[in-house]
Amino acid sequence: MANTIALRKQYSTLLDEVYKLASLTAVLDGPNELVQEGANANEILIPKISMQGLADYNKQTGYVVGDVTLEYETKKCTYDRGRMFTVDAMDNIESAGIAFGRLSGEFLRTKVVPELDAWRLASYAQISGVTTVKANLSDGKTALAALRAARGKIENAEANLATCYLFINPTVYGMIEDLDTTASKKAIEGFAGIIKVPQGRFYSKIDLTANGVGGYAKNAAGLDMNFLIVDKQAAIQYQKHTVSKIITPEQNQDADAWKFGYRTVGIAECKDNKKDGIYVHTVAGE
């Protein structure tokens, strides 16, 4: 009788991953040296300086006395999301570590990052007092005119275009780029960066799913955004609390399983005196 030798199965370490881009809004993460912890866990305090302008100098009495005020405004974190996964220890062995070993990376890349981007961009669009324009951009000329109007508004407000990021729908960007004129090239120059945002992350308003499959969806009153300009000097973007928790089967008192938990708390807001540094352009809607 011929020998029968069963070869041990080798599981491929390749994973059929979903296409997803990395974080698109991370460029707006600001320096947090001056941000104080708030009295409550979900608050941060932002320093705000006000002062008086120049006055006439008097040769007899000298300088006019001026006042400088440094106070802190309280901003509340409005994003608090999390999820806990459980993977049976035997399942993890049989899948050569893929089930748990790749879980955290895939979860962050395909679930956390897109939702955080969509929430941040929609949050800027919903800030009261920022410039919001609604219009359908049917071709490159209308898109170019809309972008030039936005640039003019930002620059006339004395915001620095060099610290402003242009988030733009890839189709709208393509229409402007296809014009291939001096005017179209000039319109997209001078920004701190140009970031093409897939439509699935680019709504003026979203709903965060509370339970079940989780994630987010376009709000019934939300509109597709054509482009969004955000001055990094205006944005208050800060993840105050991010915890990634891994519990081994040995540490797990409830089951012979690995557990992966993730929670993040953050804010996407605007400084009160810099609302002119945000410009929202959406489709006209119905």
Backbone as JSON, one array per atom type, in Angstrom:
{
  "sequence": "MANTIALRKQYSTLLDEVYKLASLTAVLDGPNELVQEGANANEILIPKISMQGLADYNKQTGYVVGDVTLEYETKKCTYDRGRMFTVDAMDNIESAGIAFGRLSGEFLRTKVVPELDAWRLASYAQISGVTTVKANLSDGKTALAALRAARGKIENAEANLATCYLFINPTVYGMIEDLDTTASKKAIEGFAGIIKVPQGRFYSKIDLTANGVGGYAKNAAGLDMNFLIVDKQAAIQYQKHTVSKIITPEQNQDADAWKFGYRTVGIAECKDNKKDGIYVHTVAGE",
  "N": [[0.86, -1.19, 0.0], [0.6, 2.14, -0.89], [2.34, 4.89, 0.57], [0.64, 7.46, 2.31], [0.81, 10.76, 2.65], [-0.18, 13.48, 4.31], [0.0, 16.79, 3.62], [0.81, 19.49, 5.74], [-1.44, 22.11, 6.23], [-0.84, 25.37, 5.07], [-1.6, 28.51, 5.94], [-2.35, 31.32, 4.06], [-0.8, 34.49, 4.48], [-1.73, 36.63, 3.25], [-4.3, 39.01, 2.85], [-7.57, 39.62, 1.83], [-8.17, 42.65, 1.4], [-10.2, 45.56, 1.99], [-10.48, 48.34, -0.18], [-9.34, 51.34, 1.04], [-8.7, 54.71, 1.89], [-6.11, 56.4, 3.75], [-6.3, 58.49, 6.71], [-7.79, 61.55, 5.9], [-8.19, 63.95, 7.07], [-6.3, 64.37, 8.97], [-4.35, 66.26, 8.6], [-5.27, 68.57, 9.71], [-4.98, 68.35, 12.39], [-4.14, 70.07, 15.21], [-1.46, 71.89, 16.93], [-1.16, 71.19, 20.35], [-0.14, 72.47, 22.55], [-1.05, 74.7, 23.98], [-3.49, 73.97, 24.78], [-5.57, 73.36, 27.42], [-6.53, 70.89, 29.79], [-9.95, 70.33, 30.35], [-12.32, 71.06, 33.0], [-14.15, 69.03, 33.11], [-14.25, 65.66, 31.83], [-14.89, 65.57, 29.14], [-14.24, 67.99, 28.01], [-12.3, 70.72, 26.65], [-10.09, 73.48, 27.07], [-9.67, 76.47, 25.38], [-7.29, 78.94, 24.72], [-7.93, 82.44, 24.48], [-7.25, 85.51, 23.16], [-7.62, 88.98, 23.53], [-7.26, 92.38, 22.57], [-6.58, 95.95, 22.53], [-6.45, 98.39, 19.83], [-4.11, 100.65, 18.14], [-3.59, 103.98, 19.41], [-3.59, 107.61, 19.41], [-0.42, 109.11, 20.07], [0.56, 111.11, 22.73], [2.49, 113.98, 23.31], [2.76, 115.17, 25.8], [1.43, 113.56, 27.72], [2.1, 111.04, 26.95], [1.87, 107.56, 26.2], [-1.31, 106.06, 25.4], [-3.11, 104.13, 27.63], [-3.47, 100.66, 27.32], [-5.42, 97.58, 27.2], [-4.99, 94.11, 27.73], [-6.45, 90.99, 27.35], [-6.56, 87.71, 28.43], [-8.31, 84.9, 28.18], [-10.12, 81.83, 28.71], [-11.95, 79.78, 26.55], [-14.52, 77.38, 26.73], [-14.7, 74.29, 25.1], [-16.63, 71.61, 24.06], [-16.11, 68.12, 23.72], [-17.61, 66.33, 21.21], [-17.62, 63.91, 20.04], [-17.68, 60.58, 20.69], [-16.89, 57.46, 20.56], [-16.87, 53.87, 20.23], [-15.87, 50.34, 20.24], [-15.97, 46.84, 20.91], [-14.34, 43.84, 20.22], [-14.47, 40.26, 20.03], [-12.52, 37.39, 19.73], [-12.37, 33.99, 19.38], [-9.98, 31.9, 20.95], [-9.14, 29.47, 19.75], [-10.1, 29.79, 17.16], [-8.41, 31.77, 16.32], [-5.94, 30.48, 16.32], [-6.35, 28.54, 14.33], [-6.63, 30.11, 12.11], [-4.15, 31.07, 11.65], [-3.43, 33.36, 13.03], [-4.51, 35.5, 11.7], [-7.16, 36.3, 12.15], [-7.22, 37.75, 14.59], [-4.78, 39.1, 14.61], [-4.77, 40.81, 12.37], [-7.02, 42.18, 12.75], [-7.2, 44.62, 14.29], [-5.78, 46.51, 12.75], [-7.19, 46.51, 10.3], [-9.7, 47.29, 11.2], [-9.24, 49.92, 12.12], [-8.41, 51.13, 9.73], [-10.48, 50.7, 7.84], [-12.88, 51.28, 9.1], [-12.75, 53.08, 11.41], [-11.16, 55.35, 10.54], [-12.46, 56.33, 8.05], [-14.99, 57.05, 9.12], [-14.29, 58.96, 11.06], [-13.13, 60.95, 9.46], [-15.39, 61.67, 7.87], [-17.12, 62.58, 9.86], [-15.68, 64.75, 10.97], [-15.42, 66.51, 8.73], [-18.11, 67.03, 8.14], [-18.79, 68.22, 10.54], [-17.39, 70.67, 10.47], [-18.77, 71.83, 8.38], [-21.21, 72.28, 9.56], [-20.9, 74.27, 11.41], [-22.09, 77.12, 12.99], [-22.27, 80.28, 11.46], [-20.16, 80.11, 9.65], [-19.15, 80.54, 6.2], [-21.43, 79.45, 3.8], [-22.23, 78.05, 0.74], [-24.5, 77.15, -1.8], [-24.69, 75.37, -4.75], [-24.99, 73.87, -7.95], [-22.41, 72.36, -9.69], [-21.77, 72.15, -12.87], [-19.88, 72.04, -14.88], [-16.4, 72.6, -15.8], [-15.94, 75.39, -15.92], [-17.92, 76.59, -14.3], [-17.24, 75.4, -11.89], [-14.65, 76.38, -11.54], [-15.19, 79.13, -11.29], [-16.63, 79.1, -8.9], [-14.7, 78.22, -7.07], [-12.83, 80.27, -7.27], [-14.31, 82.39, -6.25], [-14.57, 81.55, -3.63], [-11.89, 81.58, -2.77], [-11.44, 84.34, -2.95], [-13.17, 85.26, -0.94], [-12.02, 84.15, 1.36], [-9.46, 85.36, 1.32], [-10.09, 88.09, 1.4], [-11.05, 88.24, 3.92], [-8.78, 88.32, 5.31], [-7.55, 86.01, 6.06], [-4.93, 83.58, 6.0], [-4.08, 82.16, 3.07], [-2.13, 80.29, 2.72], [-2.2, 78.66, 4.92], [-4.48, 77.31, 4.64], [-6.48, 74.5, 3.89], [-7.67, 72.77, 1.07], [-10.34, 70.79, 0.68], [-11.74, 68.63, -1.58], [-14.17, 67.37, -3.87], [-13.35, 64.65, -5.96], [-14.36, 64.59, -8.62], [-15.15, 67.23, -9.11], [-12.7, 68.48, -8.81], [-11.37, 67.32, -10.97], [-12.79, 68.42, -13.14], [-12.0, 71.09, -13.03], [-9.26, 70.82, -13.33], [-9.12, 69.73, -15.9], [-9.63, 71.87, -17.53], [-7.22, 73.07, -17.95], [-5.93, 75.6, -18.09], [-4.29, 78.79, -17.62], [-5.68, 80.24, -15.7], [-7.15, 78.21, -14.36], [-5.1, 76.72, -13.26], [-3.91, 78.56, -11.55], [-5.97, 78.9, -9.75], [-5.94, 76.69, -8.1], [-3.59, 76.88, -6.83], [-1.42, 77.82, -4.11], [-2.68, 76.96, -1.77], [-2.36, 75.32, 1.43], [-2.54, 72.65, 1.14], [-4.06, 70.27, -1.1], [-6.72, 68.17, -0.98], [-8.25, 65.39, -2.12], [-11.44, 64.21, -1.63], [-13.32, 61.31, -1.3], [-16.74, 60.87, -2.28], [-18.25, 59.43, -0.46], [-17.34, 60.14, 2.04], [-17.96, 62.75, 2.27], [-20.1, 64.7, 3.16], [-22.45, 67.26, 4.08], [-23.78, 66.88, 6.41], [-24.07, 64.26, 8.74], [-25.24, 61.11, 10.12], [-24.43, 59.33, 13.0], [-24.33, 55.95, 13.59], [-25.86, 54.41, 16.29], [-25.81, 51.8, 17.34], [-25.8, 48.24, 16.57], [-24.64, 47.52, 13.33], [-23.05, 49.71, 13.3], [-21.01, 52.56, 12.35], [-21.62, 55.2, 9.91], [-23.95, 57.41, 8.25], [-25.27, 59.35, 5.54], [-27.07, 62.18, 6.5], [-30.61, 62.87, 6.37], [-31.07, 65.52, 5.79], [-28.67, 66.24, 4.84], [-26.18, 67.35, 2.46], [-24.36, 66.66, -0.55], [-20.97, 67.58, -0.58], [-19.2, 69.9, -2.56], [-16.76, 71.25, -2.33], [-14.58, 72.1, 0.42], [-13.1, 74.53, 2.35], [-10.71, 74.86, 4.82], [-9.11, 76.67, 7.25], [-6.22, 75.89, 8.9], [-5.44, 77.33, 11.11], [-7.81, 78.12, 12.13], [-9.21, 75.87, 12.85], [-10.23, 73.67, 15.48], [-9.12, 70.86, 16.22], [-8.88, 67.83, 17.69], [-8.08, 64.86, 19.26], [-8.97, 63.89, 22.22], [-8.99, 61.68, 23.85], [-7.91, 58.54, 23.29], [-8.09, 55.15, 23.22], [-6.73, 52.0, 22.84], [-7.36, 48.75, 23.44], [-6.11, 45.61, 24.33], [-6.85, 42.37, 25.2], [-5.67, 39.36, 26.35], [-6.29, 35.76, 25.95], [-5.52, 34.57, 28.34], [-5.8, 36.61, 30.18], [-8.44, 37.13, 30.0], [-11.31, 36.79, 31.79], [-13.78, 35.8, 31.25], [-14.0, 34.23, 28.94], [-12.34, 31.89, 26.7], [-10.73, 33.61, 24.86], [-9.51, 36.17, 22.66], [-9.66, 39.69, 23.13], [-10.44, 42.76, 21.66], [-10.56, 46.13, 22.15], [-11.65, 49.42, 21.37], [-11.66, 52.91, 21.76], [-12.45, 56.29, 21.15], [-12.35, 59.76, 21.76], [-13.21, 62.95, 20.73], [-12.88, 66.24, 19.15], [-14.08, 68.54, 16.72], [-14.02, 71.58, 15.84], [-14.33, 75.2, 15.69], [-12.39, 78.15, 16.1], [-13.77, 80.97, 17.7], [-13.21, 83.55, 16.69], [-12.31, 83.11, 14.16], [-13.98, 82.21, 12.13], [-14.28, 83.02, 9.54], [-12.4, 81.66, 8.22], [-13.34, 79.3, 7.26], [-14.98, 77.75, 4.6], [-17.76, 76.59, 2.97], [-18.95, 74.63, 0.34], [-21.65, 73.3, -1.21], [-23.76, 70.98, -3.08], [-26.75, 72.14, -4.74], [-29.05, 70.85, -3.92], [-32.45, 69.67, -3.42]],
  "CA": [[0.0, 0.0, 0.0], [1.42, 3.35, -1.0], [2.27, 5.82, 1.69], [-0.18, 8.66, 2.12], [1.32, 11.8, 3.54], [-0.99, 14.7, 4.2], [0.8, 17.98, 3.87], [0.19, 20.43, 6.68], [-1.95, 23.29, 5.56], [-0.22, 26.65, 5.37], [-2.55, 29.57, 5.67], [-1.74, 32.51, 3.47], [-0.85, 35.7, 5.31], [-2.36, 37.68, 2.46], [-5.67, 39.26, 3.26], [-8.36, 40.33, 0.82], [-8.51, 43.88, 2.11], [-11.07, 46.54, 1.35], [-9.8, 49.58, -0.53], [-9.66, 52.52, 1.85], [-7.62, 55.67, 2.01], [-5.73, 56.78, 5.11], [-7.03, 59.67, 7.18], [-7.68, 62.73, 5.04], [-8.32, 65.16, 7.89], [-5.22, 64.43, 9.97], [-3.55, 67.48, 8.37], [-5.83, 69.66, 10.51], [-4.65, 68.16, 13.8], [-3.37, 71.24, 15.59], [-0.58, 71.79, 18.1], [-2.0, 71.22, 21.54], [0.64, 72.96, 23.68], [-1.79, 75.68, 24.76], [-4.81, 73.44, 25.13], [-5.63, 72.85, 28.78], [-7.59, 69.94, 30.08], [-11.11, 70.97, 30.95], [-12.73, 70.57, 34.32], [-14.82, 67.77, 32.86], [-13.48, 64.78, 30.96], [-15.21, 65.78, 27.72], [-14.05, 69.4, 27.67], [-10.97, 71.3, 26.56], [-10.11, 74.93, 27.19], [-8.89, 77.1, 24.33], [-6.95, 80.31, 25.07], [-8.49, 83.46, 23.6], [-6.62, 86.78, 23.49], [-8.2, 90.19, 22.94], [-6.5, 93.58, 22.92], [-7.0, 97.17, 21.87], [-5.58, 98.84, 18.76], [-3.3, 101.84, 18.35], [-4.22, 105.28, 19.69], [-2.65, 108.71, 19.2], [0.59, 109.34, 21.09], [0.53, 112.49, 23.21], [3.83, 114.36, 23.75], [2.75, 115.53, 27.22], [1.0, 112.45, 28.58], [2.7, 109.79, 26.49], [1.05, 106.5, 25.62], [-2.65, 105.73, 25.89], [-3.07, 102.82, 28.27], [-4.26, 99.62, 26.66], [-5.72, 96.38, 27.98], [-4.87, 92.79, 27.1], [-7.22, 90.0, 28.1], [-6.38, 86.3, 28.08], [-9.33, 84.08, 28.84], [-10.27, 80.51, 28.1], [-13.31, 79.38, 26.18], [-14.71, 75.93, 26.88], [-15.23, 73.57, 23.96], [-16.97, 70.25, 24.46], [-15.9, 67.03, 22.77], [-18.92, 65.81, 20.83], [-17.42, 62.61, 19.39], [-17.3, 59.57, 21.68], [-17.28, 56.22, 19.88], [-16.05, 52.73, 20.6], [-16.33, 49.01, 19.86], [-15.21, 45.73, 21.48], [-14.42, 42.61, 19.44], [-14.02, 39.04, 20.7], [-12.1, 36.34, 18.79], [-12.07, 32.77, 20.09], [-8.56, 31.56, 20.89], [-8.95, 28.39, 18.77], [-10.29, 30.37, 15.83], [-7.21, 32.54, 16.0], [-4.89, 29.51, 16.01], [-6.64, 27.89, 13.06], [-6.49, 31.05, 10.99], [-2.76, 31.5, 11.66], [-3.27, 34.69, 13.61], [-5.1, 36.56, 10.88], [-8.42, 36.77, 12.73], [-6.98, 38.81, 15.57], [-3.59, 39.86, 14.28], [-5.04, 41.84, 11.39], [-8.3, 42.81, 13.09], [-7.08, 45.99, 14.73], [-5.37, 47.35, 11.63], [-8.3, 46.62, 9.34], [-10.76, 48.05, 11.84], [-8.87, 51.34, 12.1], [-8.29, 51.62, 8.35], [-11.71, 50.64, 7.05], [-14.05, 51.72, 9.86], [-12.51, 54.26, 12.25], [-10.67, 56.5, 9.77], [-13.49, 56.94, 7.2], [-16.02, 57.69, 9.93], [-13.73, 60.16, 11.69], [-13.04, 61.95, 8.39], [-16.74, 62.13, 7.51], [-17.66, 63.36, 10.99], [-14.97, 66.02, 11.07], [-15.76, 67.38, 7.6], [-19.5, 67.46, 8.34], [-18.82, 69.12, 11.7], [-16.99, 72.0, 10.01], [-19.84, 72.36, 7.53], [-22.37, 72.61, 10.38], [-20.6, 75.34, 12.38], [-22.88, 78.34, 12.78], [-21.51, 81.49, 11.17], [-19.2, 79.96, 8.56], [-19.73, 80.8, 4.89], [-21.97, 78.27, 3.13], [-22.78, 78.35, -0.59], [-25.12, 75.99, -2.45], [-24.79, 75.51, -6.2], [-24.59, 72.69, -8.71], [-21.29, 72.65, -10.57], [-22.02, 71.27, -14.02], [-18.71, 71.93, -15.75], [-15.18, 73.17, -15.27], [-16.02, 76.84, -15.8], [-18.69, 76.94, -13.1], [-16.46, 74.95, -10.74], [-13.55, 77.33, -11.39], [-15.74, 80.39, -10.77], [-16.99, 78.88, -7.5], [-13.48, 78.15, -6.28], [-12.22, 81.61, -7.23], [-15.12, 83.18, -5.32], [-14.21, 81.09, -2.28], [-10.57, 82.13, -2.48], [-11.59, 85.77, -2.71], [-13.8, 85.45, 0.37], [-11.02, 83.81, 2.37], [-8.38, 86.35, 1.31], [-10.64, 89.38, 1.84], [-11.21, 88.15, 5.38], [-7.41, 88.4, 5.82], [-7.02, 84.7, 6.45], [-3.75, 83.24, 5.22], [-4.38, 81.03, 2.2], [-1.04, 79.32, 2.86], [-2.51, 77.74, 6.02], [-5.81, 76.76, 4.35], [-6.53, 73.24, 3.14], [-8.81, 72.61, 0.18], [-10.9, 69.45, 0.55], [-12.54, 68.78, -2.79], [-14.67, 66.17, -4.53], [-12.46, 64.34, -7.08], [-14.98, 64.94, -9.9], [-15.07, 68.69, -9.23], [-11.28, 68.79, -9.04], [-11.05, 66.91, -12.33], [-13.36, 69.38, -14.09], [-11.14, 72.29, -13.03], [-7.95, 70.43, -13.87], [-9.25, 69.47, -17.33], [-9.61, 73.14, -18.27], [-5.8, 73.21, -18.33], [-5.66, 77.0, -18.44], [-3.54, 79.51, -16.59], [-6.62, 80.59, -14.63], [-7.48, 77.02, -13.58], [-3.91, 76.33, -12.49], [-3.75, 79.55, -10.49], [-7.04, 78.75, -8.75], [-5.64, 75.61, -7.16], [-2.28, 77.14, -6.24], [-1.35, 78.66, -2.91], [-3.24, 76.31, -0.58], [-1.43, 74.49, 2.21], [-2.66, 71.32, 0.57], [-5.31, 69.94, -1.79], [-7.04, 66.8, -0.59], [-9.44, 64.88, -2.8], [-12.24, 63.42, -0.68], [-14.37, 60.5, -1.93], [-18.07, 61.35, -1.92], [-18.75, 58.68, 0.69], [-16.91, 60.79, 3.29], [-18.02, 64.19, 2.03], [-21.47, 65.2, 3.29], [-22.56, 68.41, 4.98], [-24.35, 66.43, 7.68], [-24.16, 62.8, 8.79], [-25.76, 60.47, 11.32], [-23.61, 58.25, 13.53], [-25.17, 54.84, 14.02], [-25.65, 54.2, 17.72], [-25.53, 50.4, 17.68], [-25.87, 47.37, 15.41], [-23.44, 47.45, 12.49], [-22.24, 50.9, 13.55], [-20.69, 53.37, 11.19], [-22.31, 56.46, 9.72], [-24.71, 57.54, 7.0], [-25.67, 60.71, 5.18], [-28.31, 62.63, 7.13], [-31.66, 63.19, 5.4], [-30.93, 66.93, 5.41], [-27.29, 66.46, 4.4], [-25.94, 67.57, 1.04], [-23.02, 66.34, -1.02], [-20.12, 68.76, -0.64], [-18.32, 70.06, -3.72], [-15.45, 71.49, -1.73], [-14.57, 72.7, 1.75], [-11.82, 75.15, 2.69], [-10.56, 74.99, 6.27], [-7.84, 77.23, 7.7], [-5.73, 75.14, 10.06], [-5.39, 78.24, 12.24], [-9.18, 78.28, 12.63], [-9.76, 74.59, 13.31], [-9.91, 73.05, 16.77], [-9.25, 69.43, 15.95], [-8.11, 67.23, 18.77], [-8.59, 63.63, 19.87], [-8.58, 64.04, 23.63], [-8.88, 60.39, 24.54], [-7.94, 57.41, 22.38], [-7.62, 53.96, 23.93], [-6.78, 50.72, 22.14], [-7.2, 47.8, 24.53], [-5.99, 44.22, 23.91], [-6.94, 41.45, 26.33], [-5.3, 38.02, 25.91], [-7.14, 34.72, 26.53], [-5.11, 34.33, 29.73], [-6.32, 37.7, 30.99], [-9.9, 37.17, 29.85], [-11.95, 36.01, 32.84], [-15.11, 35.36, 30.82], [-13.96, 33.27, 27.84], [-11.04, 31.59, 26.12], [-10.8, 34.42, 23.65], [-8.87, 37.47, 22.6], [-10.6, 40.82, 23.05], [-9.86, 44.02, 21.18], [-11.47, 47.25, 22.36], [-11.15, 50.71, 20.88], [-12.51, 54.05, 22.06], [-11.83, 57.58, 20.88], [-13.16, 60.93, 22.08], [-12.56, 64.08, 20.08], [-13.58, 67.48, 18.84], [-13.81, 69.22, 15.45], [-14.71, 72.85, 16.06], [-13.69, 76.37, 15.1], [-12.19, 79.28, 17.0], [-14.85, 81.94, 17.51], [-12.77, 84.72, 15.92], [-11.72, 82.7, 12.88], [-14.97, 81.51, 11.32], [-14.09, 83.39, 8.14], [-11.41, 80.75, 7.66], [-14.0, 78.08, 6.78], [-15.88, 78.03, 3.47], [-18.44, 75.35, 2.61], [-19.67, 74.68, -0.94], [-22.39, 72.05, -1.41], [-24.71, 70.97, -4.19], [-27.91, 72.95, -4.43], [-30.09, 70.05, -3.29], [-33.77, 69.74, -4.06]],
  "C": [[0.9, 1.24, 0.0], [1.25, 4.23, 0.22], [1.39, 7.01, 1.34], [0.27, 9.69, 3.13], [0.51, 13.07, 3.3], [-0.11, 15.9, 4.54], [0.07, 18.92, 4.81], [-0.24, 21.68, 5.93], [-1.2, 24.54, 6.01], [-1.21, 27.74, 4.98], [-1.82, 30.79, 5.12], [-1.86, 33.7, 4.42], [-1.41, 36.87, 4.52], [-3.81, 37.82, 2.88], [-6.38, 40.04, 2.16], [-8.93, 41.58, 1.47], [-9.41, 44.79, 1.28], [-10.23, 47.77, 1.0], [-10.26, 50.72, 0.37], [-8.44, 53.42, 1.92], [-7.3, 55.91, 3.49], [-6.48, 58.04, 5.49], [-6.74, 60.88, 6.3], [-7.68, 64.02, 5.85], [-7.21, 65.31, 8.91], [-4.37, 65.69, 9.81], [-4.03, 68.65, 9.21], [-5.58, 69.48, 12.0], [-3.72, 69.29, 14.22], [-2.42, 70.99, 16.74], [-1.39, 72.0, 19.36], [-1.27, 71.75, 22.77], [-0.16, 73.89, 24.58], [-3.17, 75.19, 25.19], [-4.76, 72.83, 26.52], [-6.74, 71.81, 28.89], [-8.75, 70.66, 30.75], [-11.43, 70.4, 32.32], [-13.43, 69.23, 34.2], [-14.05, 66.97, 31.81], [-13.71, 65.05, 29.48], [-15.04, 67.23, 27.29], [-12.57, 69.71, 27.48], [-11.13, 72.81, 26.62], [-9.16, 75.54, 26.18], [-8.57, 78.53, 24.72], [-7.45, 81.3, 24.02], [-7.94, 84.82, 24.05], [-7.35, 87.92, 22.79], [-7.4, 91.38, 23.44], [-7.01, 94.77, 22.12], [-5.98, 97.58, 20.8], [-4.8, 100.08, 19.14], [-4.15, 103.06, 18.66], [-3.16, 106.36, 19.49], [-1.68, 108.84, 20.38], [0.59, 110.83, 21.46], [1.91, 112.86, 23.79], [3.89, 114.73, 25.23], [2.45, 114.32, 28.11], [1.53, 111.09, 28.14], [1.68, 108.82, 25.89], [-0.36, 106.45, 26.22], [-2.61, 104.31, 26.44], [-3.98, 101.84, 27.54], [-4.44, 98.41, 27.56], [-5.51, 95.14, 27.11], [-5.6, 91.79, 27.98], [-6.93, 88.61, 27.55], [-7.4, 85.5, 28.89], [-9.47, 82.76, 28.08], [-11.74, 80.23, 27.79], [-13.4, 77.86, 26.23], [-15.32, 75.35, 25.62], [-15.46, 72.12, 24.37], [-16.66, 69.25, 23.34], [-17.26, 66.4, 22.47], [-18.82, 64.46, 20.13], [-16.91, 61.62, 20.42], [-17.81, 58.23, 21.15], [-16.35, 55.08, 20.28], [-16.65, 51.42, 20.12], [-15.4, 47.98, 20.51], [-15.44, 44.48, 20.64], [-13.9, 41.45, 20.27], [-13.71, 37.99, 19.64], [-11.7, 35.12, 19.6], [-10.61, 32.36, 19.9], [-8.28, 30.48, 19.86], [-9.14, 28.91, 17.35], [-9.03, 31.1, 15.39], [-6.06, 31.61, 15.63], [-5.1, 28.93, 14.62], [-6.52, 28.82, 11.86], [-5.11, 31.69, 10.98], [-2.59, 32.93, 12.11], [-3.93, 35.81, 12.84], [-6.33, 37.16, 11.56], [-8.2, 37.9, 13.72], [-5.81, 39.71, 15.17], [-3.84, 40.99, 13.31], [-6.31, 42.63, 11.72], [-8.14, 44.29, 13.4], [-6.72, 46.92, 13.58], [-6.49, 47.57, 10.63], [-9.44, 47.46, 9.9], [-10.47, 49.55, 11.79], [-8.92, 51.89, 10.68], [-9.62, 51.71, 7.64], [-12.95, 51.16, 7.78], [-13.82, 53.03, 10.6], [-12.17, 55.48, 11.41], [-11.73, 57.11, 8.86], [-14.57, 57.66, 8.01], [-15.52, 58.98, 10.55], [-13.58, 61.29, 10.67], [-14.4, 62.54, 8.08], [-17.33, 62.99, 8.61], [-16.99, 64.72, 11.1], [-15.39, 66.98, 9.97], [-17.19, 67.9, 7.73], [-19.61, 68.43, 9.51], [-18.42, 70.53, 11.3], [-18.09, 72.64, 9.18], [-21.04, 72.82, 8.35], [-22.11, 73.73, 11.4], [-21.38, 76.6, 12.03], [-21.97, 79.53, 12.52], [-20.45, 81.35, 10.1], [-19.91, 80.21, 7.23], [-20.17, 79.5, 4.24], [-22.63, 78.69, 1.82], [-23.33, 77.06, -1.18], [-25.25, 76.26, -3.94], [-24.36, 74.2, -6.85], [-23.5, 73.09, -9.71], [-21.33, 71.66, -11.74], [-20.82, 71.09, -14.93], [-17.52, 72.65, -15.11], [-15.26, 74.67, -15.05], [-16.8, 77.27, -14.56], [-17.94, 76.53, -11.83], [-15.31, 75.92, -10.47], [-14.04, 78.65, -10.8], [-16.09, 80.26, -9.3], [-15.76, 78.86, -6.61], [-12.8, 79.51, -6.18], [-12.99, 82.53, -6.28], [-14.78, 82.82, -3.88], [-12.85, 81.63, -1.87], [-10.65, 83.61, -2.15], [-12.17, 86.06, -1.34], [-12.8, 85.2, 1.49], [-9.95, 84.91, 2.47], [-8.86, 87.72, 1.76], [-10.88, 89.41, 3.34], [-9.86, 88.21, 6.09], [-6.92, 87.1, 6.45], [-5.85, 84.38, 5.52], [-4.02, 81.99, 4.39], [-3.34, 79.92, 2.35], [-1.26, 78.35, 4.01], [-3.89, 77.09, 5.82], [-5.69, 75.48, 3.53], [-7.81, 73.19, 2.31], [-9.18, 71.14, 0.1], [-11.9, 69.5, -0.6], [-12.95, 67.42, -3.34], [-13.8, 65.89, -5.76], [-13.04, 64.72, -8.44], [-14.89, 66.44, -10.15], [-13.63, 69.1, -9.51], [-10.89, 68.46, -10.48], [-11.59, 67.88, -13.37], [-12.5, 70.64, -14.18], [-9.8, 71.97, -13.69], [-8.01, 70.25, -15.39], [-9.31, 70.75, -18.16], [-8.2, 73.44, -18.76], [-5.48, 74.61, -18.84], [-4.83, 77.63, -17.33], [-4.42, 79.83, -15.4], [-6.94, 79.38, -13.75], [-6.31, 76.57, -12.73], [-3.68, 77.29, -11.32], [-4.77, 79.35, -9.37], [-6.73, 77.68, -7.72], [-4.23, 75.74, -6.58], [-2.41, 77.93, -4.94], [-1.92, 78.06, -1.65], [-2.14, 75.52, 0.15], [-1.42, 73.07, 1.68], [-4.0, 71.15, -0.1], [-5.57, 68.47, -1.55], [-8.34, 66.39, -1.26], [-10.18, 63.91, -1.88], [-13.3, 62.63, -1.42], [-15.75, 60.93, -1.42], [-18.62, 60.66, -0.68], [-18.33, 59.24, 2.04], [-17.23, 62.28, 3.28], [-19.46, 64.7, 1.99], [-21.51, 66.36, 4.28], [-23.13, 68.04, 6.34], [-24.47, 64.92, 7.64], [-24.84, 62.36, 10.09], [-24.79, 59.37, 11.73], [-24.52, 57.16, 14.07], [-24.84, 54.47, 15.46], [-25.27, 52.78, 18.06], [-25.58, 49.55, 16.42], [-24.56, 47.34, 14.64], [-22.54, 48.66, 12.68], [-22.0, 51.69, 12.29], [-21.51, 54.65, 11.13], [-23.07, 56.43, 8.4], [-25.04, 59.0, 6.76], [-27.0, 61.05, 5.83], [-29.32, 63.0, 6.06], [-31.57, 64.63, 4.92], [-29.52, 67.25, 4.9], [-27.2, 66.62, 2.9], [-24.53, 67.11, 0.69], [-22.21, 67.63, -1.06], [-19.29, 68.74, -1.92], [-16.89, 70.32, -3.26], [-15.62, 72.18, -0.38], [-13.18, 73.26, 1.99], [-11.77, 75.34, 4.21], [-9.16, 75.54, 6.57], [-7.41, 76.46, 8.95], [-5.64, 76.02, 11.3], [-6.77, 78.44, 12.86], [-9.71, 77.02, 13.3], [-9.3, 74.24, 14.72], [-10.16, 71.56, 16.57], [-8.3, 68.67, 16.86], [-8.8, 65.96, 19.24], [-8.09, 63.59, 21.3], [-8.3, 62.69, 24.29], [-8.99, 59.28, 23.5], [-7.32, 56.21, 23.09], [-7.81, 52.74, 23.05], [-6.43, 49.65, 23.16], [-7.16, 46.37, 23.98], [-5.95, 43.33, 25.15], [-6.67, 40.04, 25.81], [-6.27, 36.99, 26.5], [-6.8, 34.43, 27.99], [-5.67, 35.39, 30.68], [-7.85, 37.75, 30.99], [-10.55, 36.23, 30.86], [-13.27, 35.38, 32.39], [-15.07, 34.27, 29.76], [-12.53, 33.03, 27.4], [-10.95, 32.31, 24.78], [-9.97, 35.69, 23.8], [-9.96, 38.55, 22.55], [-9.84, 42.07, 22.59], [-10.89, 45.11, 21.35], [-10.84, 48.55, 21.9], [-12.16, 51.8, 21.23], [-11.75, 55.33, 21.74], [-12.83, 58.7, 21.12], [-12.47, 62.15, 21.47], [-13.47, 65.25, 19.79], [-13.15, 67.97, 17.46], [-14.65, 70.49, 15.49], [-13.92, 73.96, 15.41], [-13.5, 77.45, 16.16], [-13.21, 80.36, 16.67], [-14.46, 83.1, 16.61], [-12.26, 84.38, 14.53], [-12.7, 81.94, 11.99], [-14.88, 81.87, 9.84], [-13.07, 82.49, 7.45], [-12.0, 79.42, 7.2], [-15.04, 78.46, 5.72], [-16.43, 76.7, 2.98], [-19.18, 75.53, 1.29], [-20.32, 73.31, -1.19], [-23.2, 72.11, -2.7], [-25.95, 71.72, -3.76], [-29.0, 72.16, -3.71], [-31.41, 70.22, -4.03], [-34.52, 71.0, -3.68]]
}
